[in-house]
């Protein structure tokens, strides 16, 4: 009996030590993790010590405690059986579909995990609605977190995205002949075709097709078929390698940019296949665009304004732009390696809309890494979409 008591005391000691260590870790984290006090409850967002990176599935944990039940050793008691929902948005891009990620309980009472995926770097807002047993109203908590670009993570392992694009019946594409492209968006875990999507700027599928050298560009919107796949018929101007970017938002999952290569047989391109920097003024279909950056030293890994100042043949500001797909412009930026893709829309606050109507369309651009980029600004005037390209280097030097 005595031996049993000693053993029990040892077990209790280890249990207390475990919870002391756990509580200490929580207090250590609370010094740098954001938290909110709502009545008698505390909600603390627990971020990984190495930071949060884009382009990978990640659990963002939060701890929910009842501060009225505060143990001098273990701290505030964790709240169990809370039912929570989350909405993840990107304030700088209000037109981007929101995420409604799943939330699960962790192994420690009061700890919960939000299953997130961030398509690219930037500041995101996580809004939580938490229903606690026996409480008449749910708690509302919101946090802003900075997500680093995927390229900024050193020694990162191969990552698996939650979705992928697949060419169904890989087409025998030949230059100069109509080719029907059929694309399926699939769930990585189940391999099932995704059929339900959120609308992003009036469409559920933005198809971006570019040649490997970035000399040829297309932005279209395929039709969804009964089986959930998307089809689009295109006549390619030349043979060679192309890259298809599917910009989609599976229901509740937020924006996803999914790439798949496509080979086209036929004669070589007649355009200049060498990607060289261009002047920062160009005229297309009667519109002259001056490309201007607020940061003359283009930053890497930080959002920066990139403006298109649009004038007519008389050098007067274009004041009759029309909205195209719900916005005064669209900006696609692709790195020379064909791996980094950004689809941006103009600043949509009151000041941003006023600027667009006055002939200056400002986008929030982001360059995850150094290198040569090609950007295509798209604007609509008189019912016609006009595409204006620029090529520039991002290396910490001047634009």
Secondary structure, DSSP 8 states (H G I E B T S, - for coil): -HHHHHHHHHHHHHHHHHHHHHHHHHHHHHTTS-EEEETTEEEEEE--TT-EESSSEEEEEEEEEEEEEEETTTEEEE--S-EEEEEEE-GGGTTS--B---EEE-SSTTEEEEEEE-SSSEEEEEEEEEE-TT-SS-EEEEEEEEEE-GGG-TT------SEEEEETT----BTTSEEEEEEEEEETTT--B---B--BTTBSEEEEEEETTS--EEEE--EE-TTS-EEEEEE-SS-EEEEEEEEE-BTTB--EEEEEEEEEBSS--SS--S-----SEEEETTEEEEEEESSSB--SSS-EEEEEEEE-TTS-B----B-BTTBS-EEEEEETTS--EEEEEB--SHHHHHHHHTTEEEEEE--SSSEEEEEEEEEEETTEEEEEEEEEEESSSB-
